[in-house]
């Protein structure tokens, strides 16, 4: 955690720090209370409910610290949330609003306030805080609550929950550290539950490997344009935190390093809370779809040094989004649109940006528009490494094989290194209870800076993956190169990979047939 407030935190003697066991017990008790409420049907409801409450508690505790610091320094501080909407006004008093009065205060456009007057309800007030200043705390709060709902229907149970949460102090770095670990475990539970709704979250082991491989440095700008609940950004923040050993460097870390974009309100809220708990004071997360910007208008001032992301794949974007892309590269496939955005968002000069991106197998062998995008990638960027992940990394939600692309701006691709990450010995597939472990990536990290071909690693010339027609136009860019050291037995492949392999071969045959036809027509 950042240490700039360590001395001042002791100025708020609200209570003794709770132990990790006590914190875990408090959170469990709060979740147990929520299970009694008929408005919440599962962890996909309970965790967001718990998150917005913790968010407001965090904001208020943090504001109290800022107020004490300002008083000591003889300065004035403008609160992000004013009375009587602060946590201390309506939630902290154990005998405060409850029942329908509390529920109406939270939900209604207009309600009786904790001070007895009538005014805007809590959520209405919070949604109207936006001042249009990107990165301003009030703007962040407004965006968080723009898509947030109170799903609890019992005001009495709400009161029980907030009374439990009042036992947590966000003025203690140790408690925040412990709570962040608890929150990570709750996020994992929700991610496990959300697989049925098509949301596939990147396993922590894959995230850590991608960050270690790119090795972002303090002073570089890091972006995830589809950040979800913030897994890549949290890992990058933790990676940079080790380098922030002075006040000046900590300021750079806090203000100039971590950036994200998220289009869905729930992940946006969860991302904000995730980053806050890990120590980022004012997360710079933009609320919206990163694809709404015309990529031709993205200039050097809009670019970043490092992009780490697992963009959505398998989905389709609205037709109006397609107009933001070149006419010959417009596609409804979300993964291909994000790949173009990522290429455009990397610094070109004076320093070259670099990226690590999760893509499905279809991106590797896709033709048509996909081939044009990959041709641009090889021509204008150095696609130096493709890591082929083992089957089941995203199990049990999808069996689609996935890959990691590592590329950087500044030069074209001459050769591509491939590394086939194996399943651990004796493991047939990953599961919820047996997910991928970071330690499994150690051999590839050892290989990363001292590359040599072996049974897991091989390289190909970029020119060998590009096929052109008789007129020199690109018809295929096949990056789906199998390990030459391993004989592929199609009969023993998982069904999804077998289908993709057959489809890839059919497309290759079709491309060759089209080329033969064009040659025959030319001769006639």
C-alpha positions in Angstrom: 0.0 0.0 0.0 1.2 3.6 -0.5 2.8 4.9 2.6 2.4 8.6 2.2 -0.5 8.7 4.8 1.0 6.3 7.3 1.7 8.8 10.0 -1.5 10.7 9.6 -3.7 7.6 9.8 -3.0 7.4 13.5 -4.8 10.8 13.9 -8.2 9.1 13.7 -8.5 7.0 16.9 -11.8 5.4 15.9 -11.1 1.9 17.2 -8.5 -0.8 17.4 -7.5 -2.5 14.2 -9.4 -5.7 13.4 -7.5 -8.9 12.8 -7.7 -10.8 9.5 -9.9 -13.4 11.1 -12.2 -10.7 12.5 -12.5 -9.0 9.1 -13.3 -12.3 7.4 -15.9 -12.9 10.0 -17.5 -9.5 9.5 -17.7 -10.0 5.7 -19.1 -13.5 6.2 -21.7 -12.1 8.6 -22.7 -9.4 6.2 -23.1 -11.9 3.3 -25.2 -14.2 5.6 -27.5 -11.3 6.4 -27.9 -10.6 2.6 -28.9 -14.2 2.1 -32.1 -13.5 4.0 -33.1 -10.7 1.6 -35.5 -11.8 -1.1 -34.1 -9.2 -3.5 -30.8 -10.9 -3.8 -30.6 -14.3 -5.6 -26.9 -15.2 -5.5 -23.3 -13.9 -5.4 -23.9 -12.0 -8.7 -26.4 -9.9 -6.6 -24.7 -10.0 -3.2 -21.2 -9.0 -4.2 -22.3 -5.8 -6.1 -24.5 -4.9 -3.2 -21.7 -5.3 -0.8 -19.3 -3.5 -3.1 -21.3 -0.2 -3.4 -21.6 -0.2 0.4 -17.9 -0.8 0.9 -17.2 1.8 -1.8 -19.1 4.5 0.2 -17.5 3.5 3.5 -14.1 3.7 1.8 -14.8 7.1 0.4 -15.9 8.5 3.7 -13.0 7.0 5.7 -10.6 8.4 3.1 -12.2 11.8 3.2 -11.9 11.8 7.0 -8.2 11.2 6.6 -7.9 14.1 4.1 -9.8 16.4 6.4 -7.4 15.6 9.3 -4.4 16.1 7.0 -5.8 19.4 5.8 -6.5 20.6 9.3 -3.0 19.9 10.4 -1.6 21.7 7.3 -3.9 24.6 7.8 -5.6 24.0 4.5 -9.2 23.6 3.3 -10.5 20.5 1.6 -13.6 20.2 -0.6 -15.5 17.0 0.2 -16.5 14.8 -2.7 -19.8 13.8 -0.9 -21.4 16.4 1.4 -23.7 16.0 4.4 -26.1 14.4 4.9 -25.1 11.9 2.2 -21.8 10.8 3.7 -21.5 7.3 5.2 -21.0 8.9 8.6 -24.4 10.7 8.3 -26.7 7.8 7.4 -24.9 4.6 7.9 -22.5 5.0 10.8 -25.1 5.8 13.5 -26.3 2.3 14.7 -29.7 3.8 15.6 -30.0 5.8 12.3 -32.4 5.4 9.5 -33.8 1.8 9.1 -36.7 0.0 7.6 -38.7 1.7 4.8 -37.1 5.1 5.8 -33.7 3.8 5.0 -34.7 2.0 1.8 -36.6 5.1 0.6 -33.6 7.3 1.4 -31.4 5.1 -0.8 -33.8 4.3 -3.6 -36.2 7.2 -4.1 -35.6 10.3 -6.2 -36.8 12.3 -3.2 -37.0 11.2 0.4 -36.7 12.2 4.1 -33.0 12.7 4.8 -31.1 11.6 7.9 -31.3 15.2 9.2 -35.2 15.2 8.9 -35.4 17.4 5.9 -36.6 16.4 2.5 -34.3 16.2 -0.5 -32.8 14.1 -3.2 -32.4 10.4 -2.4 -28.9 9.0 -1.9 -28.5 7.3 -5.3 -30.1 10.3 -7.1 -27.7 12.7 -5.3 -24.6 10.5 -6.1 -25.5 10.1 -9.8 -25.7 13.9 -10.1 -22.2 14.5 -8.7 -20.5 14.5 -12.1 -18.7 17.7 -13.0 -17.4 16.5 -16.3 -13.8 16.5 -15.1 -12.2 13.2 -16.0 -10.4 11.6 -13.0 -12.2 13.9 -10.5 -13.4 11.9 -7.5 -17.0 13.3 -7.8 -17.1 12.3 -11.5 -15.9 8.8 -10.6 -18.6 8.4 -7.9 -21.3 9.6 -10.4 -20.2 7.1 -13.0 -20.1 4.3 -10.4 -23.7 4.9 -9.3 -25.0 5.6 -12.8 -25.4 1.9 -13.3 -25.7 0.7 -9.7 -28.9 -0.5 -8.0 -29.8 -1.3 -4.5 -31.2 -4.7 -4.8 -32.1 -5.3 -1.2 -35.8 -5.0 -0.4 -35.7 -5.0 3.4 -34.5 -1.7 4.9 -34.1 -3.5 8.2 -31.6 -6.0 6.7 -29.8 -3.1 5.0 -29.3 -1.6 8.5 -28.0 -4.9 9.8 -25.4 -5.0 6.9 -24.2 -1.4 7.3 -23.9 -1.9 11.1 -21.6 -4.9 10.4 -19.5 -3.0 7.8 -19.0 -0.2 10.4 -16.7 -2.5 12.2 -14.2 -2.2 9.3 -11.8 0.8 9.2 -10.4 2.1 5.9 -8.1 4.4 7.9 -5.8 1.4 8.6 -3.5 0.3 5.9 -3.3 -3.2 7.4 -7.1 -3.6 7.3 -7.2 -2.3 3.7 -4.5 -4.9 2.8 -6.4 -7.7 4.5 -9.7 -6.6 3.0 -8.3 -6.4 -0.5 -7.3 -10.1 -0.2 -10.8 -11.0 1.0 -12.3 -8.9 -1.8 -10.1 -10.8 -4.4 -11.5 -14.1 -3.2 -15.1 -12.7 -3.5 -14.4 -11.5 -7.0 -13.2 -14.9 -7.9 -16.4 -16.4 -6.6 -18.5 -14.0 -8.7 -16.4 -14.7 -11.7 -17.0 -18.4 -11.3 -20.7 -17.7 -11.0 -20.8 -15.4 -14.0 -19.4 -17.8 -16.5 -22.9 -18.8 -17.4 -23.6 -15.3 -18.6 -20.7 -15.3 -21.1 -18.2 -13.3 -19.0 -14.8 -15.1 -19.1 -12.3 -13.6 -16.7 -8.6 -14.1 -17.3 -7.1 -16.5 -14.8 -4.8 -14.8 -12.3 -1.8 -16.9 -13.4 -2.1 -15.8 -17.0 -2.5 -12.1 -15.9 0.7 -12.3 -13.7 2.7 -14.0 -16.5 1.7 -11.4 -19.1 2.7 -8.6 -16.7 6.0 -10.2 -15.8 6.8 -10.8 -19.5 6.1 -7.2 -20.5 7.8 -5.9 -17.3 6.2 -2.4 -17.2 8.5 0.3 -15.7 7.5 3.2 -13.5 7.0 6.3 -15.7 5.3 4.2 -18.4 1.6 4.5 -19.0 -0.3 1.2 -18.8 -3.8 0.7 -20.3 -6.4 -2.0 -20.4 -9.1 -0.9 -22.9 -11.5 -3.6 -21.7 -10.5 -3.8 -18.1 -13.5 -5.6 -16.5 -12.9 -5.9 -12.8 -9.4 -4.6 -13.1 -7.3 -7.8 -12.9 -4.5 -6.6 -15.3 -4.5 -3.1 -13.8 -4.2 -4.4 -10.2 -1.3 -6.7 -11.2 0.5 -3.9 -13.1 0.0 -1.6 -10.1 1.5 -4.1 -7.7 4.4 -4.6 -10.2 5.1 -0.9 -10.3 4.6 -0.4 -6.6 7.9 -2.2 -5.9 9.6 0.5 -8.0 7.9 3.4 -6.2 10.4 4.0 -3.4 10.2 7.8 -3.1 7.5 10.4 -2.7 8.0 11.6 -6.3 7.8 8.1 -7.7 4.7 7.3 -5.6 3.0 10.4 -7.1 3.9 9.1 -10.6 2.4 5.7 -9.7 -0.8 7.2 -8.4 -1.4 9.9 -11.0 0.3 8.9 -14.3 0.6 5.2 -14.6 -2.7 3.2 -14.6 -5.5 3.7 -17.1 -8.5 1.6 -18.0 -11.8 1.7 -19.9 -14.9 -0.4 -19.1 -18.3 -0.3 -20.8 -20.5 -2.2 -18.3 -21.6 -0.6 -15.0 -21.1 -3.6 -12.8 -17.5 -4.4 -13.8 -16.8 -0.7 -13.6 -17.9 -0.5 -10.0 -16.0 -3.7 -9.1 -12.9 -2.4 -10.9 -13.0 0.9 -8.9 -13.3 -0.9 -5.6 -10.6 -3.5 -6.6 -8.1 -0.7 -7.4 -9.0 1.4 -4.3 -8.4 -1.6 -2.0 -5.1 -2.2 -3.6 -4.0 1.4 -3.0 -4.7 3.4 -6.1 -6.2 6.6 -4.6 -8.2 7.8 -7.6 -8.5 5.1 -10.2 -8.4 6.6 -13.7 -11.0 4.3 -15.3 -13.1 5.7 -18.1 -16.7 4.6 -18.2 -17.7 3.7 -21.7 -16.9 1.6 -24.8 -13.3 2.1 -25.9 -14.4 1.3 -29.5 -16.5 4.5 -29.8 -13.4 6.5 -30.8 -12.5 6.9 -34.5 -9.2 5.1 -34.5 -7.9 7.4 -37.3 -8.2 10.3 -34.9 -6.0 8.6 -32.3 -2.7 10.5 -32.2 0.5 10.3 -30.3 -0.9 12.3 -27.4 -3.6 9.6 -27.0 -1.1 6.7 -27.0 0.4 4.6 -24.2 3.5 2.6 -23.5 2.0 -0.7 -22.4 -1.3 -2.4 -23.2 -2.4 -5.5 -21.2 -5.8 -6.9 -22.0 -8.1 -9.8 -22.7 -10.6 -8.1 -25.0 -14.1 -9.6 -25.5 -14.2 -12.2 -28.2 -17.1 -14.1 -29.8 -19.4 -11.1 -29.5 -20.6 -8.6 -32.0 -20.5 -4.8 -31.9 -23.3 -2.4 -33.0 -23.2 -1.3 -36.6 -22.5 2.3 -35.7 -19.2 1.2 -34.0 -17.9 -0.1 -37.3 -17.8 3.4 -38.8 -14.9 4.2 -36.4 -12.7 1.8 -38.4 -11.2 1.8 -41.9 -13.8 0.6 -44.5 -11.7 -2.4 -45.5 -11.3 -3.5 -41.9 -14.8 -3.2 -40.6 -16.1 -6.4 -38.8 -18.6 -7.2 -36.2 -16.1 -9.5 -34.5 -15.2 -7.7 -31.3 -11.7 -9.2 -30.9 -10.6 -8.0 -34.3 -11.9 -4.4 -33.6 -10.0 -4.3 -30.3 -6.8 -5.6 -32.0 -7.0 -2.7 -34.4 -7.6 -0.3 -31.5 -4.6 -1.7 -29.5 -2.3 -1.3 -32.5 -3.4 2.3 -32.9 -3.0 3.1 -29.2 0.7 2.1 -28.9 3.3 4.8 -28.8 5.4 5.0 -32.1 8.0 7.6 -31.1 10.2 8.6 -29.4 9.6 5.3 -27.6 7.9 2.2 -28.9 4.8 0.9 -27.1 4.3 -2.8 -26.5 1.3 -5.1 -25.9 0.2 -8.5 -24.6 -3.2 -9.6 -25.7 -5.3 -12.7 -25.2 -6.9 -13.9 -28.5 -8.9 -17.0 -29.5 -7.6 -19.4 -32.1 -9.9 -18.1 -34.7 -7.9 -14.8 -34.8 -4.8 -16.8 -35.7 -6.2 -18.5 -38.8 -9.1 -16.2 -39.8 -9.1 -15.0 -43.4 -10.8 -12.0 -45.2 -10.8 -9.0 -43.0 -8.9 -10.9 -40.3 -6.1 -11.5 -42.8 -5.9 -7.8 -43.6 -5.6 -6.8 -39.9 -2.9 -9.4 -39.3 -1.0 -8.3 -42.4 -1.0 -4.8 -40.9 0.2 -6.2 -37.6 3.1 -8.0 -39.2 4.0 -5.0 -41.5 3.8 -2.2 -38.9 4.6 -4.1 -35.6 7.0 -6.7 -34.4 4.9 -9.7 -33.4 7.8 -11.4 -31.7 6.0 -14.0 -29.6 2.9 -16.1 -29.6 2.3 -18.2 -26.5 -0.1 -21.1 -27.2 -2.0 -21.8 -24.0 -3.1 -25.3 -23.1 -6.6 -26.5 -23.4 -9.1 -25.6 -20.6 -7.4 -22.4 -19.3 -10.9 -20.8 -19.3 -12.7 -24.0 -18.3 -15.4 -24.7 -17.4 -16.9 -21.7 -19.2 -15.4 -22.2 -22.6 -13.2 -24.8 -24.3 -12.1 -22.3 -27.0 -8.3 -22.5 -27.4 -6.6 -19.2 -26.6 -3.2 -17.6 -27.3 -1.2 -14.7 -26.1 0.1 -12.2 -28.6 3.2 -10.1 -27.7 4.1 -7.3 -30.1 5.7 -3.9 -30.1 5.6 -0.8 -32.3 8.6 0.6 -34.2 9.6 -2.2 -36.6 8.0 -4.9 -38.8 8.0 -8.6 -38.0 10.8 -10.6 -39.4 10.3 -13.8 -37.4 7.7 -15.1 -34.9 8.6 -17.2 -31.9 6.1 -19.7 -30.7 6.0 -21.3 -27.3 3.5 -24.1 -26.5 2.6 -24.0 -22.8 1.9 -27.5 -21.7 -0.6 -28.9 -19.2 1.1 -30.1 -16.0 2.0 -33.7 -16.0 -0.9 -35.8 -14.9 -3.5 -33.0 -15.5 -5.9 -33.6 -18.3 -7.7 -30.3 -18.0 -8.1 -27.3 -15.7 -11.2 -26.9 -13.5 -12.6 -24.5 -11.0 -10.9 -26.5 -8.2 -7.7 -27.0 -10.2 -7.0 -23.7 -12.1 -3.8 -22.9 -13.8 -0.9 -21.9 -11.5 1.6 -19.1 -12.0 4.5 -21.4 -11.3 3.6 -23.3 -14.5 4.9 -20.3 -16.5 8.4 -20.3 -14.9 10.0 -22.3 -17.7 8.8 -19.8 -20.3 10.0 -16.9 -18.1 13.4 -18.6 -17.9 13.4 -19.0 -21.7 12.1 -15.4 -22.4 15.4 -13.6 -22.5 17.6 -16.5 -23.7 15.6 -18.0 -26.5 16.5 -21.3 -28.3 14.3 -23.8 -30.1 13.3 -26.8 -28.1 10.4 -29.3 -27.9 8.2 -26.4 -26.7 9.6 -23.4 -28.7 10.0 -22.8 -32.4 10.1 -19.9 -34.8 8.9 -19.1 -38.3 9.6 -16.4 -40.8 6.9 -13.8 -41.1 7.0 -14.1 -44.9 6.1 -17.8 -44.6 2.7 -17.1 -43.0 1.5 -14.7 -45.6 -0.2 -15.9 -48.8 -1.0 -13.6 -51.7 -2.9 -14.0 -54.9 -1.6 -13.5 -58.4 -1.9 -9.7 -58.1 0.1 -9.6 -54.9 -3.0 -9.0 -52.6 -3.0 -10.8 -49.3 -5.5 -13.6 -49.1 -4.4 -15.4 -46.0 -2.2 -14.8 -43.0 -2.1 -18.0 -41.0 -0.6 -17.7 -37.6 -2.0 -21.0 -36.5 1.3 -22.8 -36.7 1.5 -26.1 -34.9 4.4 -27.3 -32.9 6.7 -29.2 -35.3 8.1 -31.3 -32.5 4.7 -32.7 -31.7 2.8 -34.9 -34.2 -0.8 -33.9 -34.1 -3.3 -36.6 -33.7 -6.6 -35.1 -34.7 -8.7 -38.0 -33.3 -7.4 -37.2 -29.8 -8.0 -33.5 -29.8 -10.8 -32.0 -27.7 -14.0 -31.5 -29.8 -13.7 -27.7 -29.9 -10.0 -27.7 -31.1 -10.7 -30.6 -33.5 -13.5 -28.5 -35.1 -11.3 -25.4 -35.3 -8.4 -27.4 -36.8 -10.7 -28.9 -39.5 -12.1 -25.5 -40.2 -8.7 -24.0 -40.5 -7.6 -26.7 -43.0 -10.8 -26.2 -45.0 -10.1 -22.5 -45.3 -6.5 -23.1 -46.3 -7.7 -25.5 -49.0 -10.4 -23.0 -50.2 -7.7 -20.3 -50.5 -5.4 -22.5 -52.5 -8.3 -23.5 -54.8 -9.2 -19.8 -55.4 -5.6 -19.1 -56.2 -5.5 -22.0 -58.7 -8.8 -20.8 -60.3 -7.4 -17.3 -60.7 -4.2 -18.7 -62.4 -6.3 -20.8 -64.8 -8.5 -17.8 -65.7 -5.4 -15.7 -66.3 -3.9 -18.3 -68.6 -7.2 -18.7 -70.6 
